[in-house]
Amino acid sequence: MRVHLAYGEHGLPVDLPDDRTTVVEPRYVPGAPDPMAVLRSALREPVAGPPLRDIVRPGQKVAISVCDGTRAQPRDLMVPAVLDEIAGIVDPDDVLILIATGTHRGNTDAEIRAMLGDVVDRVRVVNHDARDDASLVWMGTHGNGVPVWLDRHWVDADVRITTGFVEPHFFAGFSGGPKLAVPGLAGLETVLTLHDAERIGSPQAVWGICEGNPVHDDIRAVVAAVGGVHFGFDVTLNRDQQVVGAFGGELFAMHAAAREAARELAMAPVPERFDVVVTTNSGFPLDQNLYQAVKGISAAATVVRDGGAIICAAECRDGFPDHGSYREVLQSADSPQALLDMIENRPKTVPDQWQVQVQAKVQSRARVIMHTAHLSDEALAAAHLEQTRDIGATVRELLDAAGPDARVCVLPEGPQTIPYVASELLADVG
């Protein structure tokens, strides 16, 4: 069986044994034949609340948040749709695009142009910087003890519009919605608190759950408390990253509707756990670094047996990355369990701890083997990871070692599809 994995920009074909392989992919839905019409409809016929054009007034300052370059958001379609909708009411000089980087690095000028096209010639674009205290405003403590610092540009705007896309998220339940304000435009202390060891360690901080998830509960509480968002605008995408649906309006109602649509697209039951799970991080731009690839690894962990193996194909052209402290933290302990112990003892002082915590939890119960063109065997070994040059050969070796009944599950689109064991879900519900 030949399976095409989402890897980099061009993909990666892998040959696997026909009789021992289960492939789990997103339910395919064709892209909208006229995506701009779908986007305009969401702006004019919102899920809840007034249309976007009825919200803005002449002379107002408008801030529009967008995902950063590690996300597959169709910014080049969504942002022009928003700008066209408010054209003739708001002066372009009063519009600001804020890239919701969270704690990621800022995007370069070339990356911003690739992300937004000629929008960069129409309105100003600014990278959020969670570590620049001068660019942040103190908003008080909200939710379950969350100290809230927000981007000054966002706070100062008269109208705040989020734009994003919704898919399952490995510890916040789903992406999109309020995450485009917090943590996307929040200060470092706020992000570290929302992603601390206790919240992420909760059994409810998993794929597909928002209500009752302590991470997402506090995100919603913070956004609601600080005035937040005047209009939310999200899309769902198919596996080809084409617009399938669009949702606009009052933030929380809009996001709830988008989540249900995304759940149908991107979650799938399997009958049992597997000895080997092959995954990806959905290809470029999502597999630019190992930090992001933890999401694909986490998706695989939902159906790998204890003591099994996960193979993750992620190009990692941006390395670990080398900016930030993720690599340093990964290499700061002798084992995944030692990393977990360190995070538990210092839950708010370990930088990038949420990604490290999720990765270490997976590695404490399964082998994790990478296939990447940009990280050496030595660099991966220092992060307690292995490397394979030939995924097909490694899968066969692992299956042979596990016995004649061993099977492999493949997630060609990585976290675009979140598998779950149906019987375990029923047991939880019961």
C-alpha positions as CSV (number, residue, x, y, z in Angstrom):
1,M,0.0,0.0,0.0
2,R,1.4,3.4,-1.0
3,V,0.3,6.2,1.3
4,H,1.1,9.9,0.5
5,L,2.1,11.7,3.7
6,A,1.7,15.5,4.1
7,Y,5.3,16.6,4.4
8,G,6.8,19.9,3.5
9,E,5.3,21.4,0.3
10,H,5.4,18.4,-1.9
11,G,4.5,15.4,0.4
12,L,6.2,12.1,0.9
13,P,5.1,8.7,-0.5
14,V,5.6,5.7,1.8
15,D,5.0,2.0,1.1
16,L,3.4,0.0,3.9
17,P,2.1,-3.6,4.2
18,D,-1.5,-3.8,2.8
19,D,-2.8,-6.3,5.3
20,R,-1.5,-4.6,8.4
21,T,-2.3,-0.9,7.7
22,T,-5.2,1.3,8.7
23,V,-5.3,4.7,7.2
24,V,-7.3,7.5,9.0
25,E,-7.9,10.7,7.0
26,P,-10.2,13.7,7.3
27,R,-13.6,13.1,5.8
28,Y,-13.1,14.7,2.4
29,V,-15.3,17.6,1.6
30,P,-14.6,19.6,-1.6
31,G,-13.6,23.2,-1.2
32,A,-16.2,25.8,-1.8
33,P,-16.5,26.6,-5.6
34,D,-16.6,30.3,-4.8
35,P,-14.8,30.8,-1.4
36,M,-15.1,34.6,-1.5
37,A,-18.9,34.2,-1.7
38,V,-18.8,31.9,1.3
39,L,-16.7,34.4,3.2
40,R,-18.9,37.4,2.3
41,S,-21.9,35.5,3.4
42,A,-20.4,34.8,6.8
43,L,-19.7,38.5,7.2
44,R,-23.1,39.6,6.1
45,E,-25.2,36.7,7.6
46,P,-23.5,36.0,11.0
47,V,-24.2,33.1,13.3
48,A,-25.2,35.6,15.9
49,G,-25.1,39.4,16.3
50,P,-25.1,42.1,13.6
51,P,-23.3,41.9,10.3
52,L,-19.7,43.3,10.3
53,R,-20.6,46.3,8.2
54,D,-23.2,47.4,10.9
55,I,-20.5,47.3,13.6
56,V,-18.0,49.8,12.3
57,R,-18.3,53.5,12.1
58,P,-16.4,56.3,10.3
59,G,-13.3,57.4,12.2
60,Q,-12.9,54.3,14.2
61,K,-9.6,52.4,14.5
62,V,-10.0,48.8,13.5
63,A,-7.6,45.9,14.5
64,I,-7.8,42.6,12.7
65,S,-5.9,39.6,14.2
66,V,-4.6,36.9,11.9
67,C,-2.7,33.6,12.5
68,D,1.1,33.6,12.2
69,G,3.0,31.8,9.5
70,T,2.9,28.4,11.3
71,R,-0.8,28.2,10.6
72,A,-2.5,27.3,7.3
73,Q,-5.1,30.1,7.5
74,P,-6.2,31.5,4.2
75,R,-5.3,35.0,5.2
76,D,-5.0,36.1,1.6
77,L,-8.8,35.5,1.2
78,M,-10.1,36.3,4.7
79,V,-8.5,39.6,5.2
80,P,-9.4,41.1,1.8
81,A,-13.0,39.9,2.4
82,V,-13.0,41.9,5.7
83,L,-11.4,44.9,4.2
84,D,-13.8,44.9,1.3
85,E,-16.7,44.7,3.7
86,I,-15.7,47.8,5.7
87,A,-14.5,49.7,2.7
88,G,-16.1,53.1,2.4
89,I,-16.8,53.3,6.1
90,V,-13.3,53.0,7.7
91,D,-10.2,54.7,6.3
92,P,-7.5,52.2,5.4
93,D,-5.0,54.3,7.5
94,D,-7.2,53.4,10.5
95,V,-6.9,49.7,9.9
96,L,-4.2,47.5,11.5
97,I,-3.4,43.9,10.9
98,L,-2.0,42.2,14.0
99,I,-0.2,38.9,13.5
100,A,-1.2,36.8,16.6
101,T,2.2,35.2,17.2
102,G,1.6,34.2,20.8
103,T,5.1,33.4,21.9
104,H,6.4,32.5,18.4
105,R,8.9,34.6,16.6
106,G,7.7,37.5,14.4
107,N,7.2,36.8,10.7
108,T,9.7,38.4,8.3
109,D,8.6,41.0,5.7
110,A,8.9,38.3,3.0
111,E,6.8,35.9,5.0
112,I,4.2,38.5,5.7
113,R,3.8,39.3,2.0
114,A,3.5,35.6,1.2
115,M,0.8,35.3,3.9
116,L,-1.2,38.4,3.0
117,G,-0.4,39.2,-0.6
118,D,-1.1,42.8,-1.6
119,V,-2.9,43.5,1.7
120,V,0.5,44.7,2.9
121,D,0.3,47.6,0.4
122,R,-3.2,48.5,1.6
123,V,-2.9,48.6,5.4
124,R,-0.3,48.4,8.1
125,V,0.8,45.0,9.4
126,V,2.5,44.4,12.8
127,N,3.9,41.4,14.5
128,H,2.7,40.9,18.1
129,D,5.6,40.5,20.6
130,A,4.7,38.7,23.8
131,R,8.1,39.6,25.3
132,D,8.0,43.4,24.6
133,D,6.7,44.9,27.9
134,A,6.4,48.3,26.3
135,S,3.9,47.0,23.7
136,L,1.6,45.4,26.4
137,V,-1.2,46.8,28.6
138,W,-2.1,45.4,32.0
139,M,-5.7,44.3,32.1
140,G,-6.0,42.8,35.5
141,T,-6.4,39.2,36.8
142,H,-9.3,37.2,35.3
143,G,-10.5,33.6,35.0
144,N,-8.8,31.2,37.4
145,G,-6.1,33.6,38.5
146,V,-4.8,34.5,35.1
147,P,-2.7,37.8,35.0
148,V,-3.7,39.4,31.7
149,W,-1.3,41.5,29.6
150,L,-2.6,42.3,26.1
151,D,-1.1,43.9,23.0
152,R,-1.5,47.7,23.2
153,H,-2.6,48.0,19.5
154,W,-5.4,45.6,20.2
155,V,-6.6,47.3,23.4
156,D,-6.5,50.7,21.8
157,A,-8.6,49.7,18.8
158,D,-12.3,50.8,18.7
159,V,-13.3,47.6,16.8
160,R,-11.5,44.3,17.2
161,I,-11.9,41.5,14.7
162,T,-10.5,38.0,14.9
163,T,-9.8,35.9,11.9
164,G,-8.7,32.3,12.1
165,F,-9.5,28.7,11.2
166,V,-10.9,26.0,13.4
167,E,-9.4,22.5,13.8
168,P,-8.9,20.2,16.9
169,H,-6.1,21.4,19.2
170,F,-4.0,19.1,21.3
171,F,-4.6,20.7,24.6
172,A,-6.9,23.7,24.1
173,G,-9.7,21.6,22.4
174,F,-10.0,23.5,19.2
175,S,-8.1,26.4,17.5
176,G,-9.6,29.6,16.3
177,G,-12.1,31.8,18.0
178,P,-10.9,33.5,21.2
179,K,-7.4,32.1,20.8
180,L,-6.8,34.8,18.1
181,A,-7.0,37.3,21.0
182,V,-5.7,35.3,23.9
183,P,-3.1,33.8,23.9
184,G,-2.4,35.0,20.3
185,L,-2.1,38.7,21.4
186,A,-1.2,38.2,25.1
187,G,2.0,38.8,27.1
188,L,4.4,36.0,28.0
189,E,3.2,35.8,31.6
190,T,-0.4,35.4,30.5
191,V,0.5,32.7,28.0
192,L,2.6,30.8,30.6
193,T,-0.2,30.8,33.1
194,L,-2.8,29.6,30.6
195,H,-0.5,26.9,29.5
196,D,0.9,25.9,32.9
197,A,1.5,22.3,34.0
198,E,-1.6,22.0,36.0
199,R,-4.0,23.1,33.3
200,I,-2.3,21.1,30.5
201,G,-2.1,18.1,32.9
202,S,-5.9,18.0,33.2
203,P,-7.6,15.0,31.6
204,Q,-10.0,17.5,30.0
205,A,-7.1,19.4,28.3
206,V,-7.3,17.3,25.1
207,W,-8.3,17.3,21.5
208,G,-11.9,18.3,20.8
209,I,-13.0,19.5,24.3
210,C,-13.5,23.2,25.1
211,E,-16.1,23.4,27.8
212,G,-14.7,21.9,31.0
213,N,-11.2,22.2,29.6
214,P,-9.3,24.4,32.0
215,V,-7.1,25.9,29.3
216,H,-10.0,26.9,27.0
217,D,-12.3,27.8,29.9
218,D,-9.8,30.5,31.0
219,I,-9.2,31.7,27.5
220,R,-12.9,32.4,27.1
221,A,-13.1,33.9,30.6
222,V,-10.2,36.3,29.9
223,V,-11.5,37.4,26.4
224,A,-15.0,38.0,27.8
225,A,-13.7,39.9,30.8
226,V,-11.5,42.4,28.9
227,G,-14.0,43.5,26.4
228,G,-12.5,41.2,23.8
229,V,-13.8,40.8,20.3
230,H,-16.5,42.7,18.4
231,F,-16.6,40.3,15.5
232,G,-15.2,36.8,15.1
233,F,-14.5,35.3,11.7
234,D,-13.4,31.6,11.3
235,V,-13.2,29.1,8.5
236,T,-13.0,25.3,8.3
237,L,-10.7,23.8,5.8
238,N,-10.5,20.5,4.0
239,R,-7.3,18.4,3.7
240,D,-6.2,20.5,0.7
241,Q,-6.4,23.6,2.9
242,Q,-9.4,24.9,0.9
243,V,-12.2,26.8,2.5
244,V,-15.2,24.5,3.2
245,G,-17.2,26.7,5.5
246,A,-17.1,30.1,7.1
247,F,-18.6,31.4,10.3
248,G,-18.9,35.0,11.5
249,G,-20.5,37.1,14.2
250,E,-20.5,37.1,18.0
251,L,-17.3,35.4,19.0
252,F,-18.4,32.5,21.2
253,A,-21.5,31.6,19.2
254,M,-19.6,31.7,16.0
255,H,-16.8,29.5,17.4
256,A,-19.2,27.0,18.8
257,A,-20.7,26.5,15.3
258,A,-17.3,26.3,13.7
259,R,-16.2,23.7,16.2
260,E,-19.1,21.4,15.4
261,A,-18.3,21.6,11.7
262,A,-14.6,20.9,12.4
263,R,-15.5,18.0,14.6
264,E,-17.3,16.3,11.7
265,L,-14.4,16.9,9.4
266,A,-11.5,16.0,11.6
267,M,-12.3,13.3,14.2
268,A,-12.6,9.6,13.5
269,P,-13.1,6.4,15.5
270,V,-10.8,3.4,15.3
271,P,-11.5,-0.1,16.8
272,E,-8.4,-0.5,18.9
273,R,-4.9,0.8,19.7
274,F,-2.0,0.2,17.4
275,D,1.6,-1.0,17.8
276,V,2.9,1.6,15.4
277,V,1.3,4.9,14.4
278,V,2.7,7.0,11.5
279,T,1.8,10.7,11.6
280,T,2.7,14.0,10.1
281,N,2.2,17.6,11.1
282,S,0.0,18.3,8.0
283,G,2.8,19.5,5.8
284,F,4.0,23.1,5.1
285,P,3.5,25.5,6.8
286,L,2.6,23.5,9.8
287,D,5.6,21.3,9.9
288,Q,8.2,24.1,9.8
289,N,9.8,23.1,13.1
290,L,9.8,20.3,15.7
291,Y,8.0,22.6,18.2
292,Q,4.9,22.5,16.0
293,A,5.3,18.8,15.1
294,V,4.5,17.9,18.7
295,K,0.8,18.3,17.6
296,G,1.2,15.5,15.1
297,I,2.9,13.4,17.7
298,S,0.1,14.1,20.2
299,A,-2.5,13.1,17.6
300,A,-0.8,9.7,17.1
301,A,-0.6,9.2,20.9
302,T,-4.4,9.0,21.1
303,V,-4.3,5.5,19.5
304,V,-0.8,4.1,20.1
305,R,-0.5,1.3,22.7
306,D,1.7,1.7,25.7
307,G,5.2,0.6,24.7
308,G,4.4,1.1,21.0
309,A,6.1,3.5,18.6
310,I,5.2,6.7,16.8
311,I,6.9,7.8,13.6
312,C,6.4,11.5,12.7
313,A,7.3,12.9,9.3
314,A,7.9,16.6,9.6
315,E,10.2,18.6,7.4
316,C,11.4,21.0,10.2
317,R,13.0,23.5,7.8
318,D,13.1,25.9,10.7
319,G,14.8,23.4,13.0
320,F,13.7,23.1,16.6
321,P,13.5,26.2,16.1
322,D,16.6,27.8,17.6
323,H,14.8,31.0,18.7
324,G,13.1,30.6,22.1
325,S,14.0,28.0,24.7
326,Y,12.3,24.9,23.5
327,R,15.5,23.1,22.4
328,E,17.3,24.1,25.5
329,V,14.5,22.8,27.8
330,L,14.2,19.5,25.9
331,Q,18.0,18.9,26.3
332,S,18.0,20.0,30.0
333,A,17.1,16.6,31.5
334,D,18.2,13.1,31.1
335,S,14.9,11.6,30.1
336,P,11.3,12.4,29.3
337,Q,10.2,11.5,32.8
338,A,12.9,13.8,34.2
339,L,11.4,16.6,32.1
340,L,7.9,16.0,33.5
341,D,9.3,16.0,37.0
342,M,11.0,19.3,36.4
343,I,7.9,20.9,34.9
344,E,5.8,19.7,37.8
345,N,8.2,21.2,40.3
346,R,8.5,24.5,38.4
347,P,5.1,24.8,36.6
348,K,5.3,28.5,35.7
349,T,9.0,29.0,35.2
350,V,9.9,26.5,32.5
351,P,9.8,28.3,29.2
352,D,7.9,26.6,26.4
353,Q,6.9,24.0,29.0
354,W,3.5,23.2,27.4
355,Q,5.0,21.8,24.2
356,V,7.7,20.0,26.2
357,Q,5.2,18.6,28.7
358,V,3.0,17.1,26.0
359,Q,6.0,15.7,24.2
360,A,7.5,14.2,27.3
361,K,4.2,12.7,28.3
362,V,4.0,10.9,24.9
363,Q,7.7,9.8,25.1
364,S,7.3,8.4,28.6
365,R,4.9,5.7,27.1
366,A,6.0,5.3,23.5
367,R,9.1,5.5,21.3
368,V,9.0,8.6,19.1
369,I,10.9,8.4,15.8
370,M,11.3,11.4,13.5
371,H,11.7,11.6,9.7
372,T,13.0,15.1,9.0
373,A,15.3,16.6,6.4
374,H,16.7,19.4,8.6
375,L,17.6,17.9,12.0
376,S,20.5,15.6,12.6
377,D,20.5,12.3,14.4
378,E,22.6,13.9,17.1
379,A,20.3,16.9,17.6
380,L,17.3,14.6,17.8
381,A,19.0,12.2,20.2
382,A,19.8,15.1,22.6
383,A,16.0,15.7,22.7
384,H,15.3,12.0,23.4
385,L,14.1,11.4,19.9
386,E,15.2,8.9,17.2
387,Q,15.6,9.4,13.4
388,T,14.6,7.2,10.5
389,R,15.6,7.8,6.8
390,D,13.1,5.1,5.5
391,I,9.7,5.1,7.2
392,G,8.5,2.1,5.3
393,A,11.5,-0.1,6.4
394,T,11.2,1.1,10.0
395,V,7.5,0.3,10.1
396,R,8.2,-3.2,8.9
397,E,11.0,-3.7,11.5
398,L,8.7,-2.5,14.3
399,L,5.8,-4.7,13.2
400,D,8.1,-7.8,12.9
401,A,9.4,-7.1,16.4
402,A,5.9,-6.7,17.8
403,G,4.6,-10.0,16.4
404,P,2.3,-11.3,13.7
405,D,-0.8,-9.5,15.0
406,A,0.8,-6.1,15.2
407,R,-0.7,-3.4,13.1
408,V,0.1,0.2,12.0
409,C,-2.2,3.2,11.8
410,V,-1.4,6.0,9.5
411,L,-2.5,9.7,9.9
412,P,-1.4,11.1,6.5
413,E,-2.6,14.6,7.5
414,G,-1.5,14.4,11.1
415,P,-3.6,16.5,13.5
416,Q,-6.0,17.3,10.7
417,T,-7.6,14.0,11.8
418,I,-7.8,13.1,15.5
419,P,-8.5,9.4,15.9
420,Y,-10.0,7.9,19.0
421,V,-10.7,4.4,20.2
422,A,-14.5,4.1,20.1
423,S,-14.8,1.7,23.0
424,E,-12.7,3.9,25.3
425,L,-14.8,6.9,24.4
426,L,-18.0,4.9,25.3
427,A,-16.4,3.9,28.6
428,D,-15.6,7.5,29.4
429,V,-19.1,8.6,28.6
430,G,-20.6,5.8,30.7
